[in-house]
Amino acid sequence: MSPFSQKKNKDTANHQSKPLPAPEGEAPIHSLVYDQRCKDIWILLLILRCINALCVRTFFQPDEYFQALEPAWELAFGSQSGAWITWEWEHQLRSSLHPAMFAAAYYVANKAMELVSCFPQFRAMILAVLPNLIQAYFAAIGDYYTWQLSENVYGRGSKAGWATLLMTIISPWQWFCSTRTFLNSLETSFTIAALGFWPWEMSVDTVPLSSSDLPGSRKPQVPAPVPAKTSIFKSRWSITSLRISLLLAASACILRPTNAMIWFCIMMPTVTRIFSPTTRATPSDYFIFFREAVLCGTVTLLIFAISDRLYFGEWTFPAYQFIHFNVNQDLAVFYGRNDWHYYISQGLPLLLTTYLPFGLIGLWKSASLPSTSVPFLLNITILVTIGALSFISHKEVRFIYPLLPLLHILAAPTIAAFFTTTSTKTNPSTPSATSSKTQQTTTFRRKPLLTLLLLANIFISGYTTFYHQRGVLSVLTFLRSEYETLYLDPQGNPLQTSSTTDHDAFAAFLMPCHSTPWRSRLFYPNLKAWALTCSPPLHLAAHTAEREAYRDEADRFFDNPMKFLKEEVNTRERPWPRYVVGFEGIEASLKEFCHEVMKGWAVKEKWRTGNTDWIDDSRRKGDVVVWEFVDANNS
């Protein structure tokens, strides 16, 4: 189903042929023309994001795999599939519905390929990209409703609406992150789609804005007249839109509890306007609103609760567990502590990249608009969310990712005014006519600067999706290919001359924990591998000396590689593998260990690839290398 296939009920069907509102000074757009435009843009966005998904060849954060694809792999293929289930799932911190979506796709696609006798090698390639193609659909929905909300705010066919669409399409962060299987990516799509369906007439007075209300407008702002009280939910479609919005908002809040801050900022003006004399909503509208909020919230909670009951085997509420572990037990800081200004000094620049000046100006100008306008409400939502999240010690830029569409919408009028100009030409309709037609023409200006901005966005997008941290993905393709060569025939059947046991290890990853994906890329359950772990100290009380001094498995290896290899490797859980995978910095330690301990064996480089030119973790610097142990006499 596409987002533009929004069927109106009989109350609105008779208005389909009427012109739609347009920005001041521009001709109205016929509804049929606009519907076709929406369809074309949706198809364009869907194709674009599918291409985007296939172009992403780099690694960003472990959560892309370990909070989504690894539990999905286990759901689809069973507990013997070799999926890596982290401590967060064991302690029920995550909702199962997100990975269940990918699990269903894994299962159906694999069964379909088995039915037509596809070789395992081919199935592995398809299943590796399938989740990203699914996320591409949601990414396209997010792009579409970012544009739609901007159109509703600034007028259909407005320059700001088109600017929002173009900013979303060529945004480096969107190209880098929107098709990744992060929970934050789905949260962002749900949030902006919910805002697109939101009944803004209950929250603000002016939708869309008049030209005098646009950010940066030099026209004097005229106070809006008190609107007449009219029923907002007078049609079946308006109630359906409300339900869609509430269901998406509730889902986003359960998936990521911090999303509730966004909806607190949106809900509060809606609720408090009950007592405002300027509200256009009737008492029946508020009754419908609260009724649907309770019903949609209950349905959403019930769906998530049943899903989690089936996955965990008991009734649980992951949102509570998430807050309990990360706030009460302060475990989030185990994965990093940031300065209070992180989201301002690093988060916004990373999200907006070349749009940063326009985004900041948009925030500044929207703050001066009437408090009953959508841009002002979006401004407050952004500031409150960033301010609240800044009090949490552990910060990541993707935590404020749902704010990016709102930032694009606020920046759009400024960037449109900066790079375009509109001229008005009046022509008589006929030589003898007293009336005249006004024609507006929009032209680009500052073209060299605009070209530079576009080229910068393309370069950043290409660098981050094709090059930066590509090696940690490529190495899994190499290992899978090696396994297929050594243990499988061309049809994917196990070779009778080669066998592995449950205790054989094909590869060991001596890297900082979760430096690579896992079974969703390794595919074969018999491809045995192990890696360094970094589970937090759940058994130690918060704010104690023991907690501060705790060193996880990866820390212990990099603190003293020789000691770790002597004492913690070559056990039942950590047998010596055929291949060792790591960054080039550990090669000296491996050679020293072989020389002192593994008499008669030598470390030989099997494969190497570049990873990135820069990274903030010294342990991850250099190329990604695969070594093998060979007879020292033949090396």
C-alpha positions as CSV (number, residue, x, y, z in Angstrom):
1,M,0.0,0.0,0.0
2,S,1.3,3.4,-0.9
3,P,0.8,6.5,1.3
4,F,-1.1,8.5,-1.4
5,S,-3.8,5.8,-1.6
6,Q,-5.9,7.6,1.1
7,K,-9.5,7.0,0.3
8,K,-11.8,9.7,1.2
9,N,-15.4,8.9,2.4
10,K,-18.6,9.9,0.7
11,D,-18.6,13.2,2.6
12,T,-15.5,14.4,0.7
13,A,-15.8,12.5,-2.5
14,N,-17.9,15.3,-4.1
15,H,-15.1,17.8,-3.6
16,Q,-12.4,15.9,-5.5
17,S,-12.7,18.0,-8.6
18,K,-12.2,21.3,-6.8
19,P,-8.9,23.3,-6.8
20,L,-6.8,22.9,-3.7
21,P,-5.4,25.8,-1.7
22,A,-2.1,27.2,-3.0
23,P,0.4,29.8,-1.6
24,E,-0.6,33.4,-1.8
25,G,-0.2,34.8,-5.3
26,E,-0.1,31.4,-7.0
27,A,-2.8,29.7,-9.0
28,P,-4.7,26.9,-7.2
29,I,-3.8,23.3,-8.0
30,H,-6.5,21.0,-9.3
31,S,-7.0,18.1,-7.0
32,L,-6.6,15.5,-9.8
33,V,-3.3,17.1,-10.8
34,Y,-2.1,17.1,-7.2
35,D,-3.1,13.5,-6.7
36,Q,-1.1,12.5,-9.7
37,R,1.9,14.5,-8.5
38,C,1.7,12.7,-5.1
39,K,1.8,9.3,-6.9
40,D,4.7,10.3,-9.0
41,I,6.7,11.6,-6.1
42,W,5.9,8.5,-4.0
43,I,7.2,6.2,-6.8
44,L,10.3,8.3,-7.2
45,L,11.0,8.2,-3.5
46,L,10.5,4.5,-3.2
47,I,12.8,3.8,-6.2
48,L,15.4,6.2,-4.8
49,R,15.4,4.6,-1.3
50,C,15.7,1.1,-2.8
51,I,18.7,2.2,-4.8
52,N,20.0,3.9,-1.6
53,A,19.6,0.6,0.3
54,L,21.6,-1.3,-2.2
55,C,24.4,1.4,-2.2
56,V,25.0,1.3,1.5
57,R,28.2,-0.8,1.9
58,T,29.5,0.5,5.2
59,F,29.2,-0.1,8.9
60,F,27.8,2.6,11.3
61,Q,26.7,1.2,14.7
62,P,26.3,-2.4,16.1
63,D,22.6,-1.7,17.0
64,E,21.8,-1.9,13.3
65,Y,22.4,-5.6,13.5
66,F,22.3,-6.7,17.2
67,Q,19.0,-4.9,18.1
68,A,17.2,-6.0,14.9
69,L,18.7,-8.6,12.6
70,E,20.3,-11.0,15.0
71,P,17.1,-11.6,17.0
72,A,15.2,-11.7,13.7
73,W,17.5,-14.3,12.4
74,E,16.9,-16.5,15.5
75,L,13.2,-16.0,15.1
76,A,13.2,-17.1,11.5
77,F,15.7,-19.9,11.6
78,G,15.7,-21.2,15.2
79,S,18.0,-21.2,18.2
80,Q,20.6,-23.4,16.4
81,S,21.1,-20.9,13.6
82,G,24.1,-19.3,15.3
83,A,22.5,-15.8,15.9
84,W,24.2,-13.6,18.5
85,I,21.6,-12.6,21.1
86,T,23.0,-9.9,23.4
87,W,22.2,-9.2,27.0
88,E,19.6,-6.6,26.2
89,W,17.3,-9.4,24.8
90,E,18.1,-11.7,27.7
91,H,16.9,-9.0,30.1
92,Q,13.9,-7.9,27.9
93,L,15.0,-4.3,27.2
94,R,13.8,-4.4,23.6
95,S,10.4,-4.9,22.0
96,S,10.2,-8.0,19.8
97,L,7.9,-6.4,17.2
98,H,10.7,-4.7,15.3
99,P,12.9,-7.8,14.7
100,A,9.7,-9.8,14.1
101,M,9.0,-7.7,11.0
102,F,12.4,-8.7,9.6
103,A,12.0,-12.3,10.8
104,A,8.8,-12.7,8.8
105,A,10.6,-11.4,5.7
106,Y,13.6,-13.7,6.3
107,Y,11.4,-16.7,6.7
108,V,9.1,-16.1,3.7
109,A,11.9,-15.2,1.3
110,N,14.0,-18.2,2.4
111,K,11.1,-20.6,1.9
112,A,10.3,-19.1,-1.5
113,M,13.9,-19.5,-2.6
114,E,14.1,-23.0,-1.3
115,L,10.9,-23.8,-3.2
116,V,12.5,-22.9,-6.5
117,S,15.7,-24.7,-5.4
118,C,18.0,-21.6,-5.2
119,F,21.5,-22.5,-4.1
120,P,22.5,-21.4,-0.5
121,Q,25.1,-19.1,-1.9
122,F,22.4,-17.1,-3.8
123,R,20.0,-17.2,-0.8
124,A,22.8,-15.8,1.4
125,M,23.3,-12.8,-0.9
126,I,19.5,-12.1,-1.1
127,L,19.0,-12.4,2.7
128,A,21.9,-10.0,3.3
129,V,20.2,-7.1,1.5
130,L,16.5,-8.0,2.2
131,P,16.2,-6.1,5.5
132,N,17.6,-2.9,4.0
133,L,15.1,-3.1,1.2
134,I,12.3,-3.4,3.7
135,Q,13.6,-0.4,5.6
136,A,13.8,1.5,2.3
137,Y,10.0,1.3,2.1
138,F,9.7,2.9,5.5
139,A,12.4,5.5,4.6
140,A,10.4,6.5,1.5
141,I,7.3,6.9,3.7
142,G,9.3,9.2,6.0
143,D,10.4,11.3,3.0
144,Y,6.9,11.4,1.6
145,Y,5.3,12.6,4.8
146,T,8.1,15.1,5.4
147,W,7.1,16.7,2.1
148,Q,3.4,16.4,2.8
149,L,3.7,18.1,6.2
150,S,5.7,20.9,4.7
151,E,3.0,21.2,2.0
152,N,0.3,21.4,4.6
153,V,2.3,24.0,6.6
154,Y,3.4,26.3,3.7
155,G,0.8,25.6,1.1
156,R,0.6,23.0,-1.7
157,G,3.1,23.7,-4.5
158,S,5.0,26.3,-2.4
159,K,8.7,26.8,-2.8
160,A,9.2,25.8,0.8
161,G,7.4,22.5,0.1
162,W,9.6,21.7,-2.8
163,A,12.7,22.8,-0.9
164,T,11.8,20.4,1.9
165,L,11.5,17.5,-0.6
166,L,14.8,18.3,-2.2
167,M,16.6,18.7,1.1
168,T,15.3,15.3,2.2
169,I,16.3,13.5,-1.0
170,I,19.9,14.9,-1.1
171,S,20.5,14.9,2.7
172,P,23.8,13.1,3.5
173,W,22.4,11.8,6.8
174,Q,19.3,10.5,5.2
175,W,21.3,8.7,2.5
176,F,23.7,7.3,5.1
177,C,21.1,6.2,7.8
178,S,17.5,6.1,6.6
179,T,17.7,2.6,5.0
180,R,19.7,1.0,7.8
181,T,17.8,-1.3,10.1
182,F,18.1,0.9,13.2
183,L,15.1,1.1,15.4
184,N,15.8,4.9,15.2
185,S,15.2,4.8,11.5
186,L,11.8,3.2,11.9
187,E,11.0,5.6,14.8
188,T,11.8,8.5,12.5
189,S,9.5,7.3,9.8
190,F,6.7,6.5,12.2
191,T,7.0,9.9,13.9
192,I,6.9,12.1,10.8
193,A,4.1,10.0,9.3
194,A,2.1,10.4,12.5
195,L,2.7,14.2,12.3
196,G,1.5,14.1,8.7
197,F,-1.8,12.6,9.7
198,W,-2.1,14.7,12.9
199,P,-5.2,17.0,13.2
200,W,-3.3,20.2,13.4
201,E,-6.5,22.2,13.5
202,M,-6.8,21.2,17.1
203,S,-3.3,22.3,18.0
204,V,-2.8,25.6,16.0
205,D,-4.9,28.3,14.4
206,T,-3.1,28.7,11.0
207,V,-2.7,25.8,8.6
208,P,-1.3,26.5,6.1
209,L,0.6,29.7,7.0
210,S,-0.2,32.9,5.1
211,S,2.7,34.6,3.4
212,S,3.1,37.1,6.2
213,D,3.5,34.3,8.7
214,L,6.3,32.5,6.8
215,P,9.7,32.6,8.6
216,G,11.7,35.6,7.3
217,S,8.7,37.3,5.7
218,R,9.0,41.1,5.7
219,K,5.2,41.6,5.5
220,P,3.6,42.8,8.7
221,Q,2.0,40.0,10.6
222,V,-1.7,40.5,11.0
223,P,-3.3,38.8,14.0
224,A,-5.5,36.0,12.9
225,P,-9.2,36.4,13.5
226,V,-10.8,34.1,16.0
227,P,-11.8,31.0,14.0
228,A,-15.4,29.9,14.1
229,K,-16.0,26.7,15.9
230,T,-16.5,24.0,13.4
231,S,-16.4,20.2,13.7
232,I,-12.9,19.0,12.8
233,F,-13.8,15.3,12.7
234,K,-16.9,15.7,10.6
235,S,-15.9,13.0,8.0
236,R,-15.0,9.4,8.3
237,W,-11.6,10.0,6.8
238,S,-10.7,12.7,9.4
239,I,-11.3,10.1,12.1
240,T,-9.3,7.5,10.2
241,S,-6.4,9.9,9.9
242,L,-6.5,10.6,13.6
243,R,-6.4,6.8,14.3
244,I,-3.4,6.3,12.0
245,S,-1.6,9.2,13.7
246,L,-2.3,7.9,17.2
247,L,-1.3,4.3,16.3
248,L,2.0,5.4,14.8
249,A,2.7,7.8,17.6
250,A,2.0,5.1,20.3
251,S,4.2,2.6,18.4
252,A,7.1,5.0,18.2
253,C,6.8,5.7,21.9
254,I,6.8,2.0,22.8
255,L,9.7,1.2,20.4
256,R,11.7,4.1,21.8
257,P,10.4,5.5,25.1
258,T,12.3,8.8,24.6
259,N,10.0,9.5,21.6
260,A,7.3,10.4,24.2
261,M,9.1,13.8,24.6
262,I,8.1,14.7,21.0
263,W,4.5,13.8,21.6
264,F,4.4,15.5,24.9
265,C,5.2,18.8,23.0
266,I,2.6,18.1,20.4
267,M,-0.1,16.9,22.7
268,M,0.1,19.6,25.3
269,P,-1.1,22.5,23.1
270,T,-3.9,20.3,21.9
271,V,-5.1,19.5,25.4
272,T,-4.6,22.9,26.9
273,R,-6.6,24.6,24.0
274,I,-9.7,23.1,25.4
275,F,-9.9,26.2,27.6
276,S,-8.8,28.6,24.9
277,P,-11.4,30.9,23.3
278,T,-9.6,30.8,20.0
279,T,-9.9,27.0,19.5
280,R,-11.9,26.0,16.5
281,A,-12.7,22.5,17.9
282,T,-16.0,21.7,19.4
283,P,-16.6,19.6,22.6
284,S,-17.5,16.7,20.4
285,D,-14.1,16.9,18.7
286,Y,-12.4,16.6,22.1
287,F,-14.6,13.7,23.0
288,I,-13.6,11.9,19.8
289,F,-9.9,12.8,20.3
290,F,-9.7,11.4,23.8
291,R,-11.8,8.4,22.9
292,E,-9.5,7.5,20.0
293,A,-6.4,8.2,22.1
294,V,-7.5,5.7,24.7
295,L,-8.6,3.1,22.1
296,C,-5.5,3.4,19.9
297,G,-3.2,3.4,22.9
298,T,-4.9,0.3,24.3
299,V,-4.7,-1.6,20.9
300,T,-1.1,-0.7,20.4
301,L,-0.1,-1.8,23.9
302,L,-2.0,-5.0,23.4
303,I,-0.3,-5.8,20.1
304,F,3.2,-5.2,21.5
305,A,2.4,-7.1,24.8
306,I,1.2,-10.2,22.8
307,S,4.3,-10.0,20.6
308,D,6.6,-9.8,23.6
309,R,4.7,-12.6,25.4
310,L,5.3,-14.9,22.5
311,Y,8.9,-13.9,22.1
312,F,10.1,-13.8,25.8
313,G,7.7,-16.5,27.0
314,E,6.3,-14.3,29.8
315,W,4.4,-11.1,30.2
316,T,6.8,-8.2,30.2
317,F,7.0,-4.5,29.3
318,P,10.3,-3.7,27.6
319,A,9.9,0.1,27.8
320,Y,9.9,-0.2,31.6
321,Q,13.0,-2.5,31.5
322,F,14.7,-0.1,29.2
323,I,14.2,2.8,31.6
324,H,15.1,0.7,34.7
325,F,18.4,-0.5,33.3
326,N,19.5,2.6,31.6
327,V,18.4,5.2,34.2
328,N,18.0,3.5,37.5
329,Q,21.0,1.2,37.1
330,D,22.9,3.8,35.0
331,L,24.1,1.2,32.5
332,A,23.9,3.4,29.5
333,V,27.1,5.2,30.5
334,F,29.0,1.9,30.2
335,Y,28.8,2.5,26.4
336,G,30.0,6.1,26.6
337,R,29.6,9.4,28.4
338,N,29.3,12.7,26.5
339,D,29.3,16.4,27.3
340,W,26.1,18.2,27.9
341,H,26.4,20.2,24.7
342,Y,26.9,17.1,22.5
343,Y,23.6,17.4,20.6
344,I,24.3,21.1,19.9
345,S,28.0,21.0,19.1
346,Q,28.0,17.6,17.3
347,G,24.5,16.2,16.9
348,L,22.9,19.0,14.9
349,P,26.0,19.5,12.6
350,L,26.0,15.8,11.8
351,L,22.3,15.6,11.1
352,L,22.1,18.8,9.0
353,T,25.7,18.8,7.5
354,T,25.5,21.5,4.7
355,Y,22.0,22.6,5.8
356,L,23.3,23.6,9.3
357,P,23.2,27.5,8.7
358,F,19.8,27.3,7.2
359,G,18.5,25.0,10.0
360,L,19.7,27.4,12.7
361,I,18.2,30.4,10.9
362,G,15.0,28.4,10.5
363,L,14.9,27.7,14.3
364,W,15.6,31.3,15.1
365,K,12.9,32.7,12.7
366,S,10.2,30.2,13.6
367,A,10.6,31.2,17.3
368,S,9.2,34.6,16.4
369,L,6.1,33.2,14.7
370,P,2.8,33.1,16.6
371,S,2.6,30.4,19.2
372,T,-0.4,29.0,17.5
373,S,1.4,28.2,14.3
374,V,2.9,24.8,13.2
375,P,6.5,26.0,12.8
376,F,6.5,27.5,16.3
377,L,5.2,24.2,17.7
378,L,7.9,22.2,15.8
379,N,10.5,24.6,17.1
380,I,9.4,24.0,20.7
381,T,9.4,20.2,20.1
382,I,13.0,20.3,18.8
383,L,14.3,22.5,21.6
384,V,12.5,20.6,24.4
385,T,13.6,17.2,23.1
386,I,17.2,18.2,22.7
387,G,17.2,19.9,26.1
388,A,15.8,16.9,27.8
389,L,18.1,14.4,26.1
390,S,21.1,16.5,27.0
391,F,20.6,15.6,30.7
392,I,21.3,11.9,29.8
393,S,25.0,11.1,30.0
394,H,25.0,8.6,27.1
395,K,24.3,10.4,23.9
396,E,24.3,9.4,20.2
397,V,23.3,11.5,17.2
398,R,20.8,8.9,16.1
399,F,18.8,9.5,19.3
400,I,17.7,12.9,17.9
401,Y,17.3,11.5,14.3
402,P,13.4,11.8,14.6
403,L,13.9,15.6,14.7
404,L,15.6,15.8,11.3
405,P,12.4,16.0,9.2
406,L,11.2,18.8,11.5
407,L,14.5,20.6,11.0
408,H,14.2,20.2,7.2
409,I,10.7,21.7,7.3
410,L,11.9,24.7,9.4
411,A,14.9,25.3,7.2
412,A,13.0,25.0,4.0
413,P,11.7,28.7,3.7
414,T,15.1,30.1,4.4
415,I,17.0,27.9,1.9
416,A,14.2,28.5,-0.7
417,A,14.5,32.3,-0.3
418,F,18.3,32.1,-0.3
419,F,18.6,30.2,-3.6
420,T,15.5,31.3,-5.5
421,T,13.7,34.5,-6.4
422,T,10.2,35.0,-7.6
423,S,9.2,37.7,-10.2
424,T,5.6,38.7,-11.0
425,K,4.5,39.6,-14.4
426,T,1.0,41.0,-15.2
427,N,-0.5,40.5,-18.6
428,P,-3.9,41.4,-19.9
429,S,-6.0,38.4,-20.7
430,T,-7.1,40.1,-24.0
431,P,-6.2,43.4,-25.6
432,S,-9.6,44.9,-24.8
433,A,-10.0,43.2,-21.4
434,T,-10.0,45.2,-18.2
435,S,-8.9,42.3,-16.1
436,S,-5.4,40.9,-16.1
437,K,-3.6,37.7,-15.3
438,T,-0.7,37.5,-12.9
439,Q,2.1,35.1,-13.7
440,Q,4.8,34.2,-11.2
441,T,8.2,32.9,-12.3
442,T,10.7,31.3,-9.9
443,T,14.4,31.4,-10.9
444,F,17.5,30.1,-9.2
445,R,20.2,32.5,-7.9
446,R,23.6,32.0,-6.3
447,K,24.0,29.1,-8.6
448,P,27.8,28.5,-7.9
449,L,27.1,28.2,-4.2
450,L,24.1,26.0,-4.8
451,T,26.2,23.7,-7.0
452,L,28.9,23.6,-4.3
453,L,26.3,22.6,-1.8
454,L,24.9,19.8,-4.0
455,L,28.4,18.5,-4.8
456,A,29.3,18.5,-1.1
457,N,26.2,16.5,-0.2
458,I,26.9,14.0,-3.0
459,F,30.5,13.6,-1.8
460,I,29.6,13.1,1.8
461,S,26.9,10.7,0.9
462,G,29.2,8.7,-1.3
463,Y,32.1,8.6,1.1
464,T,30.0,7.5,4.1
465,T,28.0,4.8,2.2
466,F,30.7,3.4,0.0
467,Y,34.0,3.9,1.8
468,H,33.9,4.9,5.5
469,Q,34.2,1.6,7.6
470,R,33.6,-0.6,4.6
471,G,36.2,-3.2,5.6
472,V,34.3,-4.6,8.6
473,L,31.5,-5.6,6.2
474,S,33.7,-6.9,3.4
475,V,35.5,-9.3,5.7
476,L,32.3,-11.2,6.4
477,T,31.7,-11.6,2.6
478,F,35.2,-13.0,2.4
479,L,34.7,-15.4,5.2
480,R,31.4,-16.6,3.8
481,S,33.0,-17.1,0.4
482,E,36.0,-19.0,2.0
483,Y,33.6,-21.2,3.9
484,E,31.6,-22.0,0.7
485,T,34.9,-22.8,-1.2
486,L,36.2,-25.1,1.5
487,Y,33.1,-26.8,2.7
488,L,30.4,-26.6,0.0
489,D,30.1,-27.8,-3.6
490,P,28.9,-25.4,-6.3
491,Q,25.3,-26.4,-5.5
492,G,25.7,-25.5,-1.8
493,N,25.8,-29.1,-0.6
494,P,28.3,-30.0,2.1
495,L,31.5,-31.7,0.8
496,Q,31.9,-35.2,2.0
497,T,35.7,-34.8,2.2
498,S,35.4,-31.8,4.5
499,S,33.7,-31.9,7.9
500,T,33.4,-29.7,10.9
501,T,32.4,-30.4,14.5
502,D,30.5,-28.4,17.0
503,H,33.8,-27.4,18.5
504,D,35.6,-26.3,15.4
505,A,36.0,-22.6,15.0
506,F,36.2,-21.2,11.5
507,A,37.0,-17.6,12.6
508,A,37.7,-15.6,15.7
509,F,37.2,-11.8,15.8
510,L,39.9,-10.1,18.0
511,M,38.3,-6.7,17.6
512,P,36.4,-4.3,19.9
513,C,33.1,-6.0,20.5
514,H,30.4,-5.8,17.8
515,S,32.8,-4.3,15.3
516,T,31.1,-6.4,12.6
517,P,27.7,-7.8,11.9
518,W,27.2,-11.5,12.7
519,R,24.9,-14.3,11.5
520,S,22.8,-12.0,9.2
521,R,26.0,-11.8,7.0
522,L,27.7,-15.1,7.9
523,F,24.5,-16.9,7.0
524,Y,25.7,-20.6,7.5
525,P,25.0,-22.0,11.0
526,N,27.9,-24.4,10.7
527,L,30.3,-21.5,10.1
528,K,31.4,-21.5,13.7
529,A,32.9,-18.2,15.0
530,W,33.5,-16.4,18.2
531,A,34.2,-12.7,19.1
532,L,35.2,-10.6,22.0
533,T,32.2,-9.5,24.1
534,C,31.4,-6.4,26.1
535,S,28.4,-7.2,28.3
536,P,27.9,-4.6,31.1
537,P,28.5,-5.5,34.8
538,L,24.8,-6.2,35.6
539,H,26.0,-7.9,38.9
540,L,27.7,-4.8,40.2
541,A,25.9,-1.9,41.9
542,A,25.8,1.5,40.2
543,H,28.3,4.2,41.2
544,T,30.6,1.8,43.1
545,A,34.4,1.4,42.8
546,E,33.9,-2.1,41.5
547,R,31.6,-0.8,38.7
548,E,34.2,1.9,37.7
549,A,37.0,-0.6,37.6
550,Y,35.2,-3.3,35.6
551,R,36.9,-4.5,32.4
552,D,35.0,-6.4,29.9
553,E,36.4,-9.1,27.6
554,A,37.4,-6.8,24.8
555,D,39.0,-4.4,27.3
556,R,41.1,-7.3,28.8
557,F,42.4,-8.3,25.4
558,F,43.5,-4.8,24.4
559,D,44.9,-4.1,27.9
560,N,47.2,-7.1,27.6
561,P,46.9,-9.2,24.4
562,M,49.5,-11.8,25.4
563,K,48.0,-12.5,28.8
564,F,44.5,-12.8,27.3
565,L,45.6,-15.2,24.5
566,K,47.4,-17.3,27.1
567,E,44.7,-17.5,29.7
568,E,41.4,-17.0,27.9
569,V,41.8,-18.6,24.5
570,N,42.0,-22.3,23.6
571,T,39.1,-23.2,25.9
572,R,35.9,-25.0,25.1
573,E,34.2,-21.6,24.5
574,R,37.2,-20.0,22.8
575,P,38.9,-22.7,20.6
576,W,41.7,-21.8,18.3
577,P,40.2,-20.9,14.9
578,R,41.2,-21.5,11.3
579,Y,41.3,-17.7,10.8
580,V,41.8,-14.7,13.0
581,V,40.1,-11.4,12.1
582,G,41.3,-8.1,13.5
583,F,42.6,-4.7,12.7
584,E,46.2,-4.5,11.6
585,G,47.3,-3.2,15.0
586,I,47.1,-6.6,16.7
587,E,49.5,-8.3,14.2
588,A,52.6,-7.9,16.3
589,S,50.9,-9.4,19.3
590,L,49.7,-12.4,17.3
591,K,53.2,-13.0,15.9
592,E,54.8,-12.7,19.4
593,F,52.3,-15.2,20.8
594,C,53.0,-17.7,18.0
595,H,56.7,-17.3,18.5
596,E,56.6,-17.8,22.3
597,V,53.7,-20.2,22.8
598,M,52.7,-21.9,19.6
599,K,55.9,-23.5,18.7
600,G,56.1,-24.7,15.1
601,W,53.3,-22.4,13.9
602,A,53.4,-19.0,12.3
603,V,50.8,-16.3,11.5
604,K,50.3,-15.6,7.8
605,E,48.2,-12.9,6.3
606,K,45.4,-14.4,4.2
607,W,43.4,-11.3,3.2
608,R,43.4,-7.5,3.8
609,T,41.3,-4.6,2.9
610,G,41.1,-0.9,3.9
611,N,38.4,0.2,6.3
612,T,38.6,4.0,6.7
613,D,40.9,7.0,6.7
614,W,39.9,8.2,10.2
615,I,38.1,6.9,13.3
616,D,37.8,8.0,16.9
617,D,38.7,4.6,18.4
618,S,42.4,3.8,18.3
619,R,41.7,0.1,18.5
620,R,39.9,0.2,15.2
621,K,42.6,2.0,13.2
622,G,44.2,0.5,10.1
623,D,43.2,-2.2,7.7
624,V,41.0,-5.1,8.4
625,V,43.1,-8.3,8.2
626,V,42.5,-12.0,8.1
627,W,45.3,-14.2,9.3
628,E,45.7,-18.0,9.3
629,F,48.0,-20.3,11.3
630,V,50.4,-22.2,9.1
631,D,53.3,-24.5,9.6
632,A,56.3,-22.4,10.4
633,N,58.5,-24.6,8.3
634,N,56.4,-24.0,5.2
635,S,55.6,-20.3,5.8
